[in-house]
Amino acid sequence: MFRNIILAVLIAIVLTYSLGHLASQWLDLHFTFAEHDFEPVTSILTVTGIVAILVIVGFIIAFSIFAAIAFAIIAAGIGLFVVGVSVFWPVILFTLVIFLLVRDRQSPAY
C-alpha cells in the first residue's frame, strides 16, 4: 500500500509539472495578481497547487463515498443478523437444548 501511495505522489508530481509546462509554454498562460505578473516558475507552482487541491478534494470525495457505502453494507449486515436472530431464536434455543442433552460426555481419563 505504501508503494502505491509513493507511485500516486510521483504521478501527481509529473502530471502537475507537465500541466504547468503546458500552461506556461504552449498556452502562454501567465498569472497576474494585483497588476503583478508572476514568472513561469511561480505559474507552474500555482498550477501545481491548484491541481494538488483538486486531487485532495477528489480523494476526500472518493473516500467519503466509499465510507458511506461501507457503512451502509455493515449496517444492513447487522440489521439482517438481528432480524435473523429475533425470528429464529426459538429454533436456535430448541437446537441448543437438544445438543446439550444428546452430546457425548467424556469423562477424564486419569
Salt bridges, closest charged atoms under 4 A:
ASP28 OD1 - HIS30 NE2 2.80
